[in-house]
Amino acid sequence: MSTERKVAVITGASRGIGAGLVKAYRDRNYRVVATARSIKPSNDSDVLAVSGDIADRQTAKRAISEGMARFGRIDTLVNNAGIFIAKPFTKYTEADYAAVLGVNTAGFFHATQLAIEEMEKQGSGHVVQITTSLVDHAIAGVPAVLASLTKGGLNAATKGLAVEYAKSGIRVNAVALGIIKSPMHPAETHAQLSSLHPVGRMGEISDIVDAVLYLEQAGFVTGEILHVDGGQSAGH
C-alpha cells in the first residue's frame, strides 16, 4: 500500500466543524481518521471511522493505531472535539467539571501524545487545537469559566509543544473561535449572538475550516493562536 498520501486524524468528527473538516481534507485528497462518540462507518474507503469517547485513552489509541494499520502514517491531528457549558461559576457541578476536562483536556492529551509519537518517527507532522476567544476576551453575558480553563490551557500547550517539537519537523497551532453558527444556537438567538462580534455576524463553519487549511499549508507558522472570531478578541 502506498503511504505517500497524507493522513489527517480529526476528533469530534461526526457533525459541525468536525464534519466540515473531514470533507475539506478529503477534498484535498487526504485520507482521514474520523473519531467521535456516535460516528457511523463511512462508505468512503479513505475515511476510517472510529467511535468512542476521546476522553478515554483507549479511543485515542484505537484512532491512531487503526489509522496507522490502515493508512501507514499520521500527518495531521485536529483536536476539534470539545464540550462547552455556559453557566455561572458557582452553578457548575462536579459532573460538568469532569465532562469538560475529560474531553477538552484529557482528550487533547491522549490524542496528541499518541499522534506525536508517530509524527516523530517520520520527522514531520502538524497538530491543530480548536479553542475559543473567550480565553482572551471574557464576555459578561457568556459565563464559561470551564471553557476558558481548558481551552486556555490548550493555547498555552500549543506554544509549548510548538517549541518542543520544532526541530522534529512538527508544527503545532490553534484556531480560537468566536461564536459559530450551528444547530446548538437556535435561530432566535442569532441576532444577539451576532452583536457580540465587531463585524456584526456569527462565524460560519467554513470560516473555521478555511483557517485550519491555511495553517495546514503554512510551513513557516508554528505556535500560532489564530483568532477567527469576527474581531471579538480585539475588543468592543
JOSUL-V742558 format. One line per field, one symbol per residue. phi: phi as a letter, one per 30 degrees, with the letter a starting at -180 (. if undefined). A space follows every 50 residues. Layout:
# JOSUL-V742558
phi: ???
This chain:
# JOSUL-V742558
phi: .dcdddbccbcicdahdddddedddddciddbccbaecdcecdddcbccb dkdddcedddededddddddciabcbbcdceacbbcbeedcdcddedddd ddddcdeeddddddddeddedcialbbbccbbddecbdbedbdadddddd dddddddedddeddcedciccbbbcccddcdaedceedcdddddddcedi bddcedddeddddddeccdccaiccddbbiieddkb
